[in-house]
Amino acid sequence: MNTPHYFIAIPVAANVKEEFAKWQEELKKSVSYKQWPWKEDLHITLKFLGAVEEERIIQLQELLRTIAKQNHFSISVGGIGTFGRHNSPRVLWAGVEKTEPLEILFKQIENAVTSIGFPKETRPYTPHITLAKKWNGNDVSPEKLQEIKEHYQELTFPMNVDSFVLYQIFPSKRPKYEVVELYKL
């Protein structure tokens, strides 16, 4: 039997999910991706864990409960960015304001998971909400991509962060992420 995969993330507020679902429908007319996450699956990743044995999940949950004692906070989400090559970006995302409380939450989670043997993240933390991934189309001109980014740049939404979640991934289900445990801030 395959070992389940997990990640820790901030759930996106329902009203913001609705807005981003509209964005996805508009963007599908301009750019071609293989995967457009369901609105129910939209989230802000704090730590991807990969395959994790059940015993280790129990240990992780205990640590995450201690982190949940910090205060809730607000962020702004919106604008469009990409990861990957300019003419065929592998990920299209909505931006997330990198506030001090968000950075603190990320570092607390990173320290907690590395303390029980998970690998430390080597890349800088770039909070985002994936809107599409796995480029499927012809090359898009840098000018067209810039035009898309500029169109969405000023469209931002406030969002209260009052929890984070340990999710389990079910690749063949829709939505494909299930809450294992929710941690209220």
MDTraj code that builds the backbone (N, CA, C; nanometers):
import mdtraj as md
import numpy as np

residues = "MET ASN THR PRO HIS TYR PHE ILE ALA ILE PRO VAL ALA ALA ASN VAL LYS GLU GLU PHE ALA LYS TRP GLN GLU GLU LEU LYS LYS SER VAL SER TYR LYS GLN TRP PRO TRP LYS GLU ASP LEU HIS ILE THR LEU LYS PHE LEU GLY ALA VAL GLU GLU GLU ARG ILE ILE GLN LEU GLN GLU LEU LEU ARG THR ILE ALA LYS GLN ASN HIS PHE SER ILE SER VAL GLY GLY ILE GLY THR PHE GLY ARG HIS ASN SER PRO ARG VAL LEU TRP ALA GLY VAL GLU LYS THR GLU PRO LEU GLU ILE LEU PHE LYS GLN ILE GLU ASN ALA VAL THR SER ILE GLY PHE PRO LYS GLU THR ARG PRO TYR THR PRO HIS ILE THR LEU ALA LYS LYS TRP ASN GLY ASN ASP VAL SER PRO GLU LYS LEU GLN GLU ILE LYS GLU HIS TYR GLN GLU LEU THR PHE PRO MET ASN VAL ASP SER PHE VAL LEU TYR GLN ILE PHE PRO SER LYS ARG PRO LYS TYR GLU VAL VAL GLU LEU TYR LYS LEU".split()
xyz = np.array([
    [0.0836, -0.1193, 0.0000],
    [0.0000, 0.0000, 0.0000],
    [0.0875, 0.1248, 0.0000],
    [0.0475, 0.2256, -0.0748],
    [0.1234, 0.3497, -0.0838],
    [0.1099, 0.4315, 0.0436],
    [0.2196, 0.4954, 0.0824],
    [0.2175, 0.5836, 0.1984],
    [0.1512, 0.7153, 0.1586],
    [0.0545, 0.7624, 0.2382],
    [-0.0142, 0.8882, 0.2044],
    [0.0811, 1.0077, 0.2054],
    [0.0488, 1.1066, 0.1241],
    [0.1237, 1.2317, 0.1174],
    [0.0451, 1.3412, 0.1896],
    [0.1202, 1.4344, 0.2505],
    [0.0608, 1.5398, 0.3320],
    [0.1283, 1.6733, 0.3045],
    [0.0587, 1.7807, 0.3428],
    [0.1189, 1.9138, 0.3447],
    [0.0452, 1.9988, 0.4474],
    [0.1085, 2.1091, 0.4867],
    [0.0512, 2.2033, 0.5829],
    [0.0252, 2.3331, 0.5069],
    [-0.0950, 2.3896, 0.5249],
    [-0.1307, 2.5087, 0.4476],
    [-0.2340, 2.5936, 0.5198],
    [-0.2472, 2.7148, 0.4718],
    [-0.3526, 2.8056, 0.5170],
    [-0.4691, 2.7899, 0.4198],
    [-0.5888, 2.7616, 0.4702],
    [-0.7035, 2.7531, 0.3792],
    [-0.7401, 2.8925, 0.3278],
    [-0.7831, 2.8992, 0.2038],
    [-0.8240, 3.0267, 0.1448],
    [-0.9700, 3.0523, 0.1814],
    [-1.0000, 3.1753, 0.2217],
    [-1.1365, 3.2139, 0.2602],
    [-1.2336, 3.1883, 0.1449],
    [-1.3563, 3.1505, 0.1788],
    [-1.4579, 3.1136, 0.0787],
    [-1.4812, 3.2240, -0.0241],
    [-1.4918, 3.3497, 0.0209],
    [-1.5167, 3.4593, -0.0738],
    [-1.3995, 3.4791, -0.1694],
    [-1.2782, 3.4563, -0.1213],
    [-1.1590, 3.4695, -0.2056],
    [-1.1529, 3.3530, -0.3048],
    [-1.1901, 3.2335, -0.2610],
    [-1.1954, 3.1182, -0.3525],
    [-1.2890, 3.1465, -0.4692],
    [-1.4027, 3.2082, -0.4399],
    [-1.4994, 3.2410, -0.5458],
    [-1.4375, 3.3364, -0.6480],
    [-1.3666, 3.4368, -0.5996],
    [-1.3020, 3.5330, -0.6901],
    [-1.1964, 3.4642, -0.7761],
    [-1.1147, 3.3799, -0.7137],
    [-1.0090, 3.3124, -0.7892],
    [-1.0657, 3.2101, -0.8872],
    [-1.1785, 3.1505, -0.8567],
    [-1.2445, 3.0596, -0.9523],
    [-1.2860, 3.1378, -1.0771],
    [-1.3317, 3.2617, -1.0581],
    [-1.3659, 3.3478, -1.1727],
    [-1.2402, 3.3802, -1.2539],
    [-1.1313, 3.4097, -1.1829],
    [-1.0047, 3.4372, -1.2509],
    [-0.9642, 3.3173, -1.3363],
    [-0.9751, 3.1974, -1.2775],
    [-0.9356, 3.0772, -1.3510],
    [-1.0149, 3.0641, -1.4811],
    [-1.1442, 3.0892, -1.4750],
    [-1.2272, 3.0794, -1.5961],
    [-1.1821, 3.1802, -1.7015],
    [-1.1494, 3.3010, -1.6589],
    [-1.0995, 3.4028, -1.7524],
    [-0.9633, 3.3634, -1.8091],
    [-0.8748, 3.3160, -1.7221],
    [-0.7384, 3.2829, -1.7634],
    [-0.7330, 3.1644, -1.8589],
    [-0.8268, 3.0726, -1.8464],
    [-0.8307, 2.9554, -1.9358],
    [-0.8432, 2.9972, -2.0822],
    [-0.8943, 3.1164, -2.1067],
    [-0.9097, 3.1671, -2.2436],
    [-0.7767, 3.2167, -2.3007],
    [-0.6787, 3.2453, -2.2120],
    [-0.5529, 3.3067, -2.2556],
    [-0.4315, 3.2158, -2.2460],
    [-0.4312, 3.1266, -2.1479],
    [-0.3138, 3.0414, -2.1246],
    [-0.3581, 2.8963, -2.1097],
    [-0.2690, 2.8055, -2.1474],
    [-0.3055, 2.6637, -2.1516],
    [-0.2261, 2.5834, -2.0484],
    [-0.2988, 2.5293, -1.9509],
    [-0.2391, 2.4444, -1.8476],
    [-0.3149, 2.3126, -1.8398],
    [-0.2440, 2.2073, -1.7968],
    [-0.3073, 2.0757, -1.7800],
    [-0.3951, 2.0714, -1.6561],
    [-0.3543, 2.1420, -1.5512],
    [-0.4278, 2.1343, -1.4247],
    [-0.4704, 2.2726, -1.3766],
    [-0.5997, 2.2823, -1.3484],
    [-0.6584, 2.4015, -1.2869],
    [-0.7212, 2.3535, -1.1565],
    [-0.6572, 2.3779, -1.0426],
    [-0.7115, 2.3252, -0.9164],
    [-0.8561, 2.3673, -0.8923],
    [-0.9327, 2.2747, -0.8364],
    [-1.0696, 2.3051, -0.7950],
    [-1.0641, 2.4165, -0.6915],
    [-1.1667, 2.5005, -0.6896],
    [-1.1662, 2.6110, -0.5926],
    [-1.1589, 2.5583, -0.4497],
    [-1.2165, 2.4414, -0.4225],
    [-1.2113, 2.3838, -0.2871],
    [-1.0688, 2.3473, -0.2460],
    [-0.9800, 2.3289, -0.3441],
    [-0.8418, 2.2900, -0.3158],
    [-0.7458, 2.4084, -0.3056],
    [-0.7929, 2.5306, -0.3262],
    [-0.7037, 2.6463, -0.3202],
    [-0.6542, 2.6666, -0.1773],
    [-0.5243, 2.6938, -0.1644],
    [-0.4610, 2.7062, -0.0327],
    [-0.3290, 2.7820, -0.0469],
    [-0.2713, 2.8174, 0.0672],
    [-0.1388, 2.8796, 0.0726],
    [-0.0481, 2.7801, 0.1440],
    [0.0396, 2.7157, 0.0691],
    [0.1260, 2.6128, 0.1276],
    [0.2239, 2.6742, 0.2270],
    [0.2352, 2.6094, 0.3416],
    [0.3368, 2.6449, 0.4403],
    [0.4510, 2.5435, 0.4380],
    [0.4170, 2.4144, 0.4171],
    [0.5204, 2.3105, 0.4111],
    [0.4654, 2.1866, 0.3416],
    [0.5311, 2.1442, 0.2334],
    [0.4981, 2.0171, 0.1698],
    [0.5787, 1.9095, 0.2413],
    [0.5107, 1.8037, 0.2836],
    [0.5759, 1.6984, 0.3618],
    [0.6057, 1.5734, 0.2804],
    [0.5262, 1.5472, 0.1776],
    [0.5440, 1.4255, 0.0992],
    [0.4864, 1.3047, 0.1709],
    [0.5433, 1.1871, 0.1436],
    [0.4957, 1.0618, 0.2030],
    [0.5341, 1.0568, 0.3504],
    [0.4346, 1.0303, 0.4358],
    [0.4587, 1.0290, 0.5805],
    [0.3843, 0.9113, 0.6427],
    [0.4558, 0.8354, 0.7263],
    [0.3956, 0.7233, 0.7991],
    [0.3026, 0.7764, 0.9084],
    [0.2001, 0.6980, 0.9430],
    [0.0986, 0.7405, 1.0399],
    [0.1582, 0.7768, 1.1761],
    [0.2571, 0.6999, 1.2222],
    [0.3182, 0.7278, 1.3533],
    [0.3799, 0.8678, 1.3550],
    [0.4406, 0.9047, 1.2444],
    [0.5048, 1.0350, 1.2356],
    [0.4006, 1.1467, 1.2278],
    [0.2870, 1.1194, 1.1666],
    [0.1786, 1.2187, 1.1583],
    [0.1286, 1.2524, 1.2983],
    [0.1152, 1.1527, 1.3837],
    [0.0696, 1.1753, 1.5222],
    [0.1675, 1.2674, 1.5948],
    [0.2961, 1.2414, 1.5783],
    [0.4006, 1.3251, 1.6387],
    [0.3924, 1.4679, 1.5832],
    [0.3730, 1.4793, 1.4534],
    [0.3625, 1.6094, 1.3884],
    [0.2413, 1.6872, 1.4396],
    [0.1281, 1.6203, 1.4536],
    [0.0065, 1.6871, 1.5010],
    [0.0269, 1.7474, 1.6397],
    [0.0970, 1.6775, 1.7260],
    [0.1248, 1.7309, 1.8603],
    [0.2052, 1.8601, 1.8512],
    [0.3056, 1.8627, 1.7646],
    [0.3865, 1.9835, 1.7474],
    [0.3042, 2.0983, 1.6882],
    [0.2209, 2.0680, 1.5907],
    [0.1406, 2.1725, 1.5261],
    [0.0411, 2.2352, 1.6231],
    [-0.0090, 2.1566, 1.7162],
    [-0.1022, 2.2112, 1.8171],
    [-0.0345, 2.3183, 1.9024],
    [0.0946, 2.3051, 1.9262],
    [0.1654, 2.4060, 2.0068],
    [0.1840, 2.5359, 1.9279],
    [0.1984, 2.5261, 1.7969],
    [0.2156, 2.6449, 1.7123],
    [0.0861, 2.7241, 1.7033],
    [-0.0257, 2.6567, 1.7110],
    [-0.1567, 2.7207, 1.6925],
    [-0.1905, 2.8218, 1.8015],
    [-0.1007, 2.8445, 1.8933],
    [-0.1274, 2.9394, 2.0019],
    [-0.0989, 3.0844, 1.9622],
    [-0.0452, 3.1085, 1.8441],
    [-0.0178, 3.2469, 1.8035],
    [-0.1475, 3.3152, 1.7602],
    [-0.1436, 3.4474, 1.7488],
    [-0.2625, 3.5257, 1.7133],
    [-0.2963, 3.5136, 1.5651],
    [-0.4246, 3.5289, 1.5349],
    [-0.4654, 3.5348, 1.3944],
    [-0.4175, 3.6673, 1.3367],
    [-0.4158, 3.6776, 1.2048],
    [-0.3658, 3.7979, 1.1386],
    [-0.4321, 3.8121, 1.0019],
    [-0.4072, 3.9263, 0.9378],
    [-0.4643, 3.9526, 0.8053],
    [-0.3541, 3.9627, 0.7015],
    [-0.3891, 3.9236, 0.5795],
    [-0.2989, 3.9370, 0.4658],
    [-0.3805, 3.9886, 0.3474],
    [-0.3102, 4.0268, 0.2437],
    [-0.3731, 4.0649, 0.1183],
    [-0.3309, 3.9619, 0.0141],
    [-0.4267, 3.9160, -0.0675],
    [-0.3958, 3.8185, -0.1722],
    [-0.4434, 3.8726, -0.3061],
    [-0.3704, 3.8406, -0.4107],
    [-0.4098, 3.8845, -0.5439],
    [-0.2902, 3.9131, -0.6317],
    [-0.3177, 3.9632, -0.7502],
    [-0.2122, 3.9791, -0.8487],
    [-0.1761, 3.8424, -0.9055],
    [-0.1040, 3.8416, -1.0156],
    [-0.0675, 3.7172, -1.0836],
    [0.0839, 3.7105, -1.0961],
    [0.1377, 3.5924, -1.0770],
    [0.2793, 3.5670, -1.0984],
    [0.2978, 3.4276, -1.1551],
    [0.4220, 3.3947, -1.1891],
    [0.4512, 3.2628, -1.2452],
    [0.5824, 3.2088, -1.1902],
    [0.5949, 3.0775, -1.1949],
    [0.7214, 3.0090, -1.1711],
    [0.7566, 2.9384, -1.3013],
    [0.8837, 2.9377, -1.3360],
    [0.9269, 2.8671, -1.4563],
    [0.9678, 2.9629, -1.5667],
    [0.9847, 2.9062, -1.6857],
    [1.0290, 2.9842, -1.8016],
    [0.9241, 3.0881, -1.8404],
    [0.9702, 3.2002, -1.8925],
    [0.8793, 3.3099, -1.9294],
    [0.7826, 3.2716, -2.0405],
    [0.8267, 3.1879, -2.1352],
    [0.7398, 3.1547, -2.2480],
    [0.6557, 3.0294, -2.2247],
    [0.6825, 2.9562, -2.1163],
    [0.6005, 2.8387, -2.0812],
    [0.6082, 2.8154, -1.9300],
    [0.5518, 2.9074, -1.8528],
    [0.5628, 2.8984, -1.7066],
    [0.4915, 2.7749, -1.6516],
    [0.5605, 2.7002, -1.5651],
    [0.5034, 2.5747, -1.5140],
    [0.3928, 2.5966, -1.4112],
    [0.3930, 2.7119, -1.3420],
    [0.2899, 2.7424, -1.2421],
    [0.2428, 2.8864, -1.2608],
    [0.1121, 2.9033, -1.2553],
    [0.0491, 3.0354, -1.2574],
    [-0.0148, 3.0544, -1.1206],
    [0.0184, 3.1635, -1.0522],
    [-0.0291, 3.1791, -0.9150],
    [-0.0801, 3.3196, -0.8850],
    [-0.1612, 3.3252, -0.7787],
    [-0.2034, 3.4527, -0.7205],
    [-0.1086, 3.4825, -0.6050],
    [-0.0712, 3.6067, -0.5927],
    [0.0243, 3.6453, -0.4902],
    [-0.0357, 3.6518, -0.3507],
    [0.0518, 3.6413, -0.2526],
    [0.0145, 3.6506, -0.1114],
    [0.1117, 3.7473, -0.0449],
    [0.0585, 3.8458, 0.0230],
    [0.1407, 3.9429, 0.0952],
    [0.2223, 3.8701, 0.2018],
    [0.3533, 3.8916, 0.1988],
    [0.4432, 3.8246, 0.2934],
    [0.4599, 3.9138, 0.4167],
    [0.3636, 3.9020, 0.5086],
    [0.3652, 3.9834, 0.6300],
    [0.4541, 3.9187, 0.7357],
    [0.4866, 3.9962, 0.8374],
    [0.5679, 3.9416, 0.9463],
    [0.4982, 3.8251, 1.0170],
    [0.3678, 3.8348, 1.0507],
    [0.3026, 3.7197, 1.1149],
    [0.3022, 3.5938, 1.0269],
    [0.2882, 3.6113, 0.8954],
    [0.2928, 3.4954, 0.8048],
    [0.4323, 3.4343, 0.8051],
    [0.5328, 3.5178, 0.8003],
    [0.6719, 3.4705, 0.8035],
    [0.7009, 3.3973, 0.9347],
    [0.6502, 3.4494, 1.0456],
    [0.6690, 3.3839, 1.1759],
    [0.6023, 3.2470, 1.1766],
    [0.4784, 3.2392, 1.1267],
    [0.4076, 3.1110, 1.1205],
    [0.4852, 3.0113, 1.0350],
    [0.5324, 3.0551, 0.9180],
    [0.6120, 2.9683, 0.8308],
    [0.7352, 2.9158, 0.9044],
    [0.8093, 3.0059, 0.9702],
    [0.9324, 2.9654, 1.0397],
    [0.9032, 2.8704, 1.1552],
    [0.7944, 2.8947, 1.2291],
    [0.7587, 2.8043, 1.3391],
    [0.7283, 2.6645, 1.2864],
    [0.6550, 2.6578, 1.1771],
    [0.6223, 2.5273, 1.1188],
    [0.7482, 2.4616, 1.0636],
    [0.8300, 2.5366, 0.9949],
    [0.9554, 2.4834, 0.9404],
    [1.0433, 2.4287, 1.0527],
    [1.0575, 2.5034, 1.1614],
    [1.1383, 2.4570, 1.2748],
    [1.0790, 2.3321, 1.3382],
    [0.9469, 2.3281, 1.3512],
    [0.8806, 2.2119, 1.4118],
    [0.9023, 2.0864, 1.3280],
    [0.8803, 2.0964, 1.1976],
    [0.8905, 1.9761, 1.1142],
    [1.0355, 1.9298, 1.0991],
    [1.1296, 2.0234, 1.0925],
    [1.2698, 1.9811, 1.0825],
    [1.3178, 1.9200, 1.2139],
    [1.2573, 1.9594, 1.3256],
    [1.2969, 1.9020, 1.4553],
    [1.2629, 1.7539, 1.4663],
    [1.1710, 1.7065, 1.3818],
    [1.1376, 1.5632, 1.3840],
    [1.1806, 1.4939, 1.2540],
    [1.2784, 1.5556, 1.1860],
    [1.3433, 1.4860, 1.0762],
    [1.2997, 1.5166, 0.9342],
    [1.2040, 1.6077, 0.9159],
    [1.1682, 1.6451, 0.7791],
    [1.2775, 1.7362, 0.7238],
    [1.3041, 1.7304, 0.5934],
    [1.4105, 1.8143, 0.5374],
    [1.3758, 1.9628, 0.5427],
    [1.4788, 2.0434, 0.5640],
    [1.4620, 2.1888, 0.5675],
    [1.4424, 2.2399, 0.4248],
    [1.3537, 2.3364, 0.4104],
    [1.3308, 2.3988, 0.2797],
    [1.4529, 2.4821, 0.2442],
    [1.5065, 2.4617, 0.1248],
    [1.6267, 2.5341, 0.0841],
    [1.5947, 2.6600, 0.0032],
    [1.4751, 2.6643, -0.0554],
    [1.4367, 2.7821, -0.1342],
    [1.3731, 2.8870, -0.0427],
    [1.3837, 3.0148, -0.0803],
    [1.3159, 3.1181, -0.0010],
    [1.1647, 3.0957, -0.0053],
    [1.0969, 3.1298, 0.1038],
    [0.9519, 3.1121, 0.1100],
    [0.8841, 3.2166, 0.0221],
    [0.8070, 3.1701, -0.0755],
    [0.7308, 3.2564, -0.1657],
    [0.5840, 3.2182, -0.1527],
    [0.5125, 3.2811, -0.0584],
    [0.3719, 3.2431, -0.0399],
    [0.2899, 3.2765, -0.1645],
    [0.2037, 3.1831, -0.2031],
    [0.1229, 3.2005, -0.3235],
    [0.0053, 3.1038, -0.3205],
    [-0.0888, 3.1251, -0.4111],
    [-0.2039, 3.0364, -0.4287],
    [-0.1983, 2.9877, -0.5730],
    [-0.1736, 2.8593, -0.5929],
    [-0.1627, 2.8044, -0.7281],
    [-0.2989, 2.8074, -0.7968],
    [-0.3032, 2.8738, -0.9124],
    [-0.4257, 2.8807, -0.9922],
    [-0.4227, 2.7814, -1.1079],
    [-0.3020, 2.7492, -1.1565],
    [-0.2869, 2.6531, -1.2661],
    [-0.1445, 2.5999, -1.2640],
    [-0.1272, 2.4761, -1.3153],
    [0.0074, 2.4197, -1.3231],
    [0.0174, 2.3207, -1.4385],
    [0.1405, 2.2877, -1.4707],
    [0.1736, 2.1962, -1.5808],
    [0.1338, 2.2567, -1.7155],
    [0.2185, 2.3468, -1.7620],
    [0.1982, 2.4150, -1.8894],
    [0.1672, 2.3133, -1.9980],
    [0.0686, 2.3425, -2.0809],
    [0.0201, 2.2482, -2.1811],
    [0.0156, 2.3087, -2.3203],
    [0.0464, 2.4342, -2.3298],
    [0.0209, 2.5020, -2.4561],
    [0.1453, 2.5333, -2.5343],
    [0.1232, 2.6090, -2.6375],
    [0.2336, 2.6634, -2.7145],
    [0.2977, 2.7721, -2.6303],
    [0.4163, 2.8088, -2.6701],
    [0.4822, 2.9170, -2.5983],
    [0.3937, 3.0412, -2.6001],
    [0.3909, 3.1103, -2.4869],
    [0.3184, 3.2367, -2.4775],
    [0.4236, 3.3475, -2.4855],
    [0.3917, 3.4539, -2.5545],
    [0.4899, 3.5614, -2.5681],
    [0.5081, 3.6306, -2.4335],
    [0.6311, 3.6752, -2.4054],
    [0.6539, 3.7493, -2.2810],
    [0.5624, 3.8710, -2.2705],
    [0.5298, 3.9317, -2.3859],
    [0.4419, 4.0487, -2.3864],
    [0.3005, 4.0111, -2.3414],
    [0.2499, 3.8979, -2.3911],
    [0.1154, 3.8518, -2.3545],
    [0.1105, 3.8195, -2.2051],
    [0.2133, 3.7515, -2.1560],
    [0.2189, 3.7177, -2.0137],
    [0.2240, 3.8442, -1.9289],
    [0.3018, 3.9419, -1.9716],
    [0.3102, 4.0681, -1.8991],
    [0.1754, 4.1393, -1.8990],
    [0.1053, 4.1333, -2.0107],
    [-0.0279, 4.1935, -2.0218],
    [-0.1250, 4.1283, -1.9219],
    [-0.1193, 3.9970, -1.9110],
    [-0.2049, 3.9240, -1.8160],
    [-0.1715, 3.9654, -1.6730],
    [-0.0423, 3.9682, -1.6410],
    [0.0000, 4.0063, -1.5056],
    [-0.0463, 4.1478, -1.4717],
    [-0.0315, 4.2393, -1.5655],
    [-0.0718, 4.3782, -1.5409],
    [-0.2224, 4.3897, -1.5202],
    [-0.2991, 4.3112, -1.5956],
    [-0.4455, 4.3142, -1.5819],
    [-0.4889, 4.2789, -1.4391],
    [-0.4219, 4.1823, -1.3782],
    [-0.4610, 4.1339, -1.2455],
    [-0.3835, 4.1994, -1.1309],
    [-0.2815, 4.2787, -1.1635],
    [-0.1906, 4.3295, -1.0605],
    [-0.2597, 4.4062, -0.9484],
    [-0.3561, 4.4893, -0.9827],
    [-0.4213, 4.5726, -0.8817],
    [-0.5413, 4.5048, -0.8158],
    [-0.5751, 4.3843, -0.8597],
    [-0.6902, 4.3126, -0.8036],
    [-0.6448, 4.2319, -0.6828],
    [-0.6691, 4.2866, -0.5650],
    [-0.6296, 4.2182, -0.4421],
    [-0.7472, 4.2127, -0.3456],
    [-0.7402, 4.1167, -0.2547],
    [-0.8472, 4.0948, -0.1582],
    [-0.7873, 4.0784, -0.0194],
    [-0.8492, 4.1389, 0.0829],
    [-0.8035, 4.1136, 0.2196],
    [-0.8490, 3.9743, 0.2626],
    [-0.7691, 3.9105, 0.3454],
    [-0.8062, 3.7783, 0.3950],
    [-0.7571, 3.7625, 0.5387],
    [-0.8460, 3.7199, 0.6256],
    [-0.8095, 3.6923, 0.7640],
    [-0.7524, 3.5508, 0.7723],
    [-0.6390, 3.5374, 0.8380],
    [-0.5783, 3.4057, 0.8600],
    [-0.6039, 3.3695, 1.0056],
    [-0.6987, 3.2791, 1.0271],
    [-0.7327, 3.2399, 1.1641],
    [-0.7104, 3.0910, 1.1889],
    [-0.6484, 3.0226, 1.0902],
    [-0.6187, 2.8805, 1.1081],
    [-0.5174, 2.8351, 1.0039],
    [-0.4593, 2.7188, 1.0291],
    [-0.3831, 2.6469, 0.9275],
    [-0.4235, 2.5011, 0.9394],
    [-0.3906, 2.4224, 0.8370],
    [-0.4461, 2.2879, 0.8251],
    [-0.3379, 2.1880, 0.7857],
    [-0.3480, 2.0682, 0.8414],
    [-0.2710, 1.9540, 0.7923],
    [-0.3627, 1.8822, 0.6939],
    [-0.3208, 1.8762, 0.5672],
    [-0.4003, 1.8131, 0.4617],
    [-0.3382, 1.6801, 0.4193],
    [-0.4237, 1.5862, 0.3797],
    [-0.3795, 1.4643, 0.3138],
    [-0.4195, 1.4749, 0.1673],
    [-0.3330, 1.4256, 0.0793],
    [-0.3562, 1.4341, -0.0646],
    [-0.4166, 1.3034, -0.1157],
    [-0.5249, 1.3175, -0.1907],
    [-0.5905, 1.2043, -0.2577],
    [-0.5943, 1.2371, -0.4074],
    [-0.4904, 1.1993, -0.4829],
    [-0.4788, 1.2421, -0.6229],
    [-0.5984, 1.2100, -0.7121],
    [-0.6693, 1.1017, -0.6855],
    [-0.7790, 1.0634, -0.7754],
    [-0.9148, 1.1196, -0.7329],
    [-0.9211, 1.1912, -0.6199],
    [-1.0482, 1.2483, -0.5736],
    [-1.0610, 1.3944, -0.6156],
    [-1.1827, 1.4450, -0.6134],
    [-1.2098, 1.5861, -0.6392],
    [-1.3083, 1.6357, -0.5354],
    [-1.2752, 1.7336, -0.4537],
    [-1.1425, 1.7910, -0.4372],
    [-1.0433, 1.6860, -0.3873],
    [-0.9143, 1.7143, -0.4112],
    [-0.8152, 1.6105, -0.3807],
    [-0.7423, 1.6287, -0.2479],
    [-0.7722, 1.7355, -0.1749],
    [-0.7095, 1.7568, -0.0444],
    [-0.8149, 1.7438, 0.0645],
    [-0.7847, 1.6615, 0.1652],
    [-0.8766, 1.6433, 0.2780],
    [-0.8108, 1.6909, 0.4065],
    [-0.8888, 1.7589, 0.4890],
    [-0.8399, 1.8082, 0.6174],
    [-0.8175, 1.6900, 0.7113],
    [-0.6954, 1.6793, 0.7635],
    [-0.6644, 1.5814, 0.8678],
    [-0.6916, 1.6464, 1.0028],
    [-0.6405, 1.7695, 1.0176],
    [-0.6648, 1.8455, 1.1405],
    [-0.6539, 1.9944, 1.1102],
    [-0.7438, 2.0719, 1.1688],
    [-0.7445, 2.2172, 1.1552],
    [-0.6938, 2.2763, 1.2861],
    [-0.6032, 2.3743, 1.2756],
    [-0.5420, 2.4382, 1.3923],
    [-0.5853, 2.5840, 1.3959],
    [-0.6684, 2.6203, 1.4929],
    [-0.7173, 2.7579, 1.5071],
    [-0.6083, 2.8451, 1.5682],
    [-0.5925, 2.9647, 1.5127],
    [-0.4972, 3.0616, 1.5690],
    [-0.5708, 3.1506, 1.6673],
])
top = md.Topology()
chain = top.add_chain()
for i, resn in enumerate(residues, 1):
    res = top.add_residue(resn, chain, resSeq=i)
    for name in ("N", "CA", "C"):
        top.add_atom(name, md.element.get_by_symbol(name[0]), res)
traj = md.Trajectory(xyz[None], top)
